[in-house]
Amino acid sequence: MTQFARKQDRKDFTDFNLSEILQEILRLIRESFDRKIAVVEDIPDHLPVCGDAADLSQAVMNLCTNARDAMPHGGTLTIRAKSGDGQTIVTVADTGVGMDAATQEKCMDPFFTTKEVGTGLGLSTSYGIVKAHHGTLQLASEPGKGSRFTISLPEGTKRVQPKEEDIGQIVRGSGEKVLVVDDDPDIHSGLAILLQKIGYVTLSASDGVEAVLRQRDFDPDIVLLDKNMPGMDSADCLEELLDKDPGANVVVISGYDPDGPNGLNGSEQSRIRGFLKKPVDIGELSMLLKEILNPTQPPPAAG
């Protein structure tokens, strides 16, 4: 079993019931995953956690989309959870192609991807989120025998009663269309599903050429564009998108700082509507989308 850890800045965490998040993820999975994948769950009603609900939702969703990609011909996705002895534990297991030892050692590294064994950049994001919550992410896998990811988090300090509420500090959309462009399916499918959950209509593209075609047919209100893609890079894609629609709202997403050596040049920065660094915080993204789409709308009241 391989264990991973990564340093990431801590946010202002709150106590919440992780069970509600997992049930919402299960609902999204059953609506969006291929019916060839059977979903098995074992989740108690109450799982106390202190953390950022939106980030943990993204971390688990990334593991689920990775499991889906590891089972192209179908299989079983199992999500189990339990709480006790000061720990809240979530396990995501699949019956897919599995990974050899060399792949397991690299699969959490930034920008590592091996699509044929179902590992993508979403795993690195999940790993960073879990570490930021003072937790661990463990992997057990064998080629041909599937993979099992286990998240262990410190138990919440308060008993939070189950209740219906939105995940995190989210500003909901109103049916606006968002095109998500990223060459990693873990990222573009997971992000698209989360945006659907908060009220947007989404479509995904896996490269710049596909993004230009999708723009013509989909006519998105906003394009979320990955900075680093093979083939047509983000600079050329941005040029094409704006050539087709000079008023296009493009937000660039990258694992690098915008002003660093792998960032944006001055022309790119002047032509986009925003920049977000990976891993994307869904609350921050929702605020940015609303600022772009409704610039005169006042921000939501605190609390």
C-alpha positions in Angstrom: 0.0 0.0 0.0 1.4 3.4 -1.0 0.7 6.5 1.1 1.0 10.1 -0.3 1.3 13.5 1.4 1.6 17.0 0.1 1.8 20.4 1.7 -1.0 22.8 0.9 -2.3 26.0 2.6 -5.0 25.5 5.2 -8.3 27.4 4.8 -10.8 28.4 7.3 -12.5 25.1 8.0 -15.9 24.4 9.4 -17.6 21.3 10.9 -20.0 19.5 8.6 -21.5 16.2 7.8 -19.5 14.5 5.1 -22.3 11.9 4.6 -24.4 14.6 2.8 -21.6 15.3 0.4 -21.1 11.6 -0.4 -24.8 11.1 -1.0 -24.8 14.0 -3.5 -21.8 12.6 -5.3 -23.5 9.2 -5.5 -26.6 11.0 -7.1 -24.4 12.7 -9.7 -22.5 9.5 -10.5 -25.7 7.5 -11.0 -27.0 10.3 -13.4 -23.8 10.7 -15.4 -21.7 7.5 -15.4 -22.2 4.7 -17.9 -24.8 2.2 -16.8 -22.2 -0.6 -17.4 -20.7 0.6 -14.1 -22.5 -0.8 -11.0 -22.4 1.5 -8.0 -22.2 0.0 -4.5 -22.4 2.2 -1.4 -22.0 1.7 2.4 -22.3 5.1 4.0 -23.7 5.9 7.5 -26.0 8.9 8.1 -23.4 10.8 10.0 -19.7 11.4 9.3 -18.4 14.4 11.2 -15.5 16.3 9.5 -13.9 19.6 10.0 -12.8 21.1 6.6 -13.8 22.6 3.3 -16.9 20.8 2.0 -16.5 22.0 -1.6 -12.8 20.8 -1.8 -13.5 17.4 -0.2 -16.4 17.0 -2.7 -14.0 17.6 -5.5 -11.4 15.2 -4.0 -13.8 12.3 -3.8 -15.4 13.1 -7.2 -11.9 13.0 -8.8 -11.3 9.5 -7.3 -14.7 8.4 -8.7 -14.0 9.7 -12.2 -10.6 8.1 -12.1 -12.3 4.8 -11.2 -14.7 5.2 -14.1 -11.9 5.7 -16.6 -10.2 2.6 -15.3 -13.3 0.6 -16.2 -13.9 1.4 -19.9 -15.9 -1.9 -20.4 -17.8 -1.7 -17.1 -17.3 -3.0 -13.6 -18.1 -2.1 -10.0 -17.5 1.2 -8.2 -17.7 0.9 -4.4 -17.9 3.8 -2.0 -17.7 3.0 1.7 -17.3 5.3 4.7 -17.1 5.0 8.4 -16.2 7.1 11.5 -14.6 6.2 14.8 -11.4 6.3 16.9 -10.9 10.0 15.9 -10.9 9.3 12.1 -13.5 9.6 9.3 -12.5 7.2 6.5 -13.8 7.1 2.9 -12.8 4.3 0.5 -13.3 4.5 -3.3 -12.6 1.1 -5.0 -13.0 -0.1 -8.6 -12.7 -3.4 -10.5 -10.7 -1.8 -13.3 -7.4 -2.3 -14.9 -5.3 -1.5 -11.8 -1.8 -0.1 -11.6 1.7 -1.5 -11.4 4.1 -0.4 -8.7 5.9 2.1 -10.9 2.6 3.8 -11.8 1.5 3.9 -8.2 4.7 5.8 -7.2 4.1 8.5 -9.8 0.3 8.8 -10.1 0.0 11.5 -7.5 2.7 13.7 -9.1 1.5 17.0 -10.7 1.0 16.6 -14.5 1.5 12.8 -14.5 -1.1 11.0 -16.6 -1.4 7.5 -17.9 -4.9 7.3 -19.5 -4.7 3.7 -20.4 -4.6 2.7 -16.7 -7.1 5.3 -15.7 -4.9 7.8 -13.9 -5.0 11.5 -14.5 -4.3 14.9 -13.0 -7.4 14.8 -10.8 -5.5 12.4 -8.5 -2.8 15.0 -7.8 -5.6 17.5 -6.9 -7.3 15.0 -4.6 -4.0 14.3 -2.9 -3.3 18.0 -2.2 -6.8 18.6 -0.9 -6.6 15.6 1.6 -3.2 16.7 2.8 -4.6 20.3 3.4 -7.1 18.6 5.7 -4.4 17.0 7.7 -5.4 13.6 6.3 -3.8 10.8 4.3 -4.6 9.3 0.9 -3.6 5.6 0.5 -3.6 3.5 -2.6 -3.7 -0.3 -3.0 -3.7 -1.7 -6.5 -2.6 -4.5 -8.8 -2.6 -4.8 -12.5 -5.9 -6.4 -13.6 -7.3 -6.4 -10.1 -8.5 -2.8 -9.7 -7.6 0.0 -7.3 -8.7 1.1 -3.9 -8.1 4.7 -2.6 -8.6 5.3 1.1 -9.0 8.8 2.5 -8.5 9.2 6.3 -9.5 12.5 7.9 -9.5 13.7 11.5 -13.0 13.4 12.9 -14.9 16.7 13.4 -14.8 18.2 16.9 -18.6 18.9 16.9 -21.7 16.8 16.3 -23.1 18.4 13.2 -26.7 17.3 12.6 -27.6 16.2 9.1 -29.4 19.0 7.2 -30.0 20.1 3.6 -27.7 22.9 2.5 -25.5 23.9 -0.4 -21.9 22.8 -0.4 -19.5 25.5 0.9 -19.9 29.2 0.1 -21.4 28.7 -3.4 -23.0 31.3 -5.6 -25.4 29.4 -7.9 -25.8 29.9 -11.6 -29.1 30.3 -13.5 -28.7 28.0 -16.4 -25.8 29.8 -18.1 -23.6 27.7 -20.4 -20.0 26.9 -19.5 -17.5 25.2 -21.8 -14.8 23.3 -19.8 -11.6 22.7 -21.8 -8.9 20.4 -20.3 -7.0 17.5 -21.8 -7.4 15.5 -18.6 -10.8 13.8 -18.4 -10.6 13.6 -14.5 -10.5 17.4 -14.4 -12.9 18.5 -17.2 -15.6 15.9 -16.3 -15.4 16.4 -12.5 -15.5 20.2 -12.9 -18.4 20.0 -15.3 -20.4 17.9 -12.9 -19.8 20.2 -10.0 -20.9 23.2 -12.2 -24.0 21.4 -13.2 -24.7 20.8 -9.5 -24.7 24.5 -8.8 -26.9 25.5 -11.7 -24.9 25.7 -14.9 -25.3 23.9 -18.2 -21.9 22.5 -19.2 -20.1 20.9 -22.1 -16.5 19.6 -22.1 -13.7 19.6 -24.6 -10.5 17.7 -24.4 -8.3 20.0 -26.5 -8.2 23.3 -28.3 -9.4 22.0 -31.6 -12.5 20.4 -30.0 -13.0 23.6 -28.0 -13.3 25.8 -31.1 -15.8 23.3 -32.6 -17.8 23.2 -29.4 -17.9 27.0 -29.1 -19.6 27.2 -32.5 -22.3 24.7 -31.6 -22.7 25.3 -27.9 -22.4 29.1 -27.9 -21.1 29.2 -24.2 -21.5 32.2 -21.9 -18.1 31.4 -20.4 -15.1 29.2 -21.5 -12.8 27.7 -18.8 -9.6 27.1 -20.7 -6.7 24.9 -19.4 -3.3 26.7 -19.9 -1.2 23.7 -20.8 -2.6 21.3 -23.5 -1.0 19.2 -26.2 -1.6 20.1 -29.8 -3.3 23.5 -30.1 -2.0 25.3 -26.9 -4.1 27.7 -24.9 -2.6 30.8 -26.6 -3.7 29.6 -30.1 -7.0 28.3 -28.7 -7.7 31.7 -27.1 -6.9 33.4 -30.4 -9.3 31.1 -32.3 -12.1 31.6 -29.7 -11.9 35.3 -29.8 -11.6 35.4 -33.5 -14.9 33.5 -33.8 -16.5 35.6 -30.9 -14.7 38.8 -30.0 -16.9 39.1 -26.9 -16.1 35.6 -25.6 -15.6 35.4 -21.8 -12.5 33.2 -21.3 -11.1 32.2 -17.9 -7.7 30.5 -17.9 -7.0 27.7 -15.4 -3.4 26.6 -14.7 -1.2 24.8 -12.3 1.3 27.6 -12.7 1.3 31.2 -11.5 0.0 33.6 -14.1 3.1 35.8 -14.0 5.7 33.0 -13.8 7.8 31.6 -16.6 5.0 29.2 -17.6 2.3 31.8 -17.1 0.5 34.2 -19.4 2.0 36.9 -21.6 0.8 40.4 -21.5 -1.5 40.0 -24.6 -3.2 36.9 -23.1 -3.7 38.6 -19.7 -5.4 41.6 -21.4 -7.8 39.4 -23.4 -9.1 37.0 -20.7 -11.7 37.7 -18.1 -10.0 35.9 -15.2 -7.4 33.4 -14.0 -7.7 30.6 -11.5 -4.9 28.3 -10.2 -5.3 24.6 -9.9 -6.7 22.9 -7.8 -9.7 25.1 -8.5 -11.9 26.0 -5.5 -15.5 25.7 -6.6 -16.6 28.5 -4.3 -14.0 30.9 -5.8 -14.9 29.8 -9.3 -18.7 30.3 -8.6 -18.0 33.9 -7.4 -15.8 34.6 -10.5 -18.5 33.3 -12.9 -21.1 35.5 -11.3 -18.9 38.6 -11.4 -18.3 38.1 -15.1 -21.9 37.2 -16.0 -23.7 39.7 -13.6 -21.2 42.5 -13.0 -23.8 44.8 -11.5 -25.3 42.2 -9.1 -24.3 42.9 -5.5 -22.4 40.1 -3.7 -24.4 37.7 -1.5 -24.8 38.8 2.1 -22.4 37.2 4.6 -23.5 34.2 6.5 
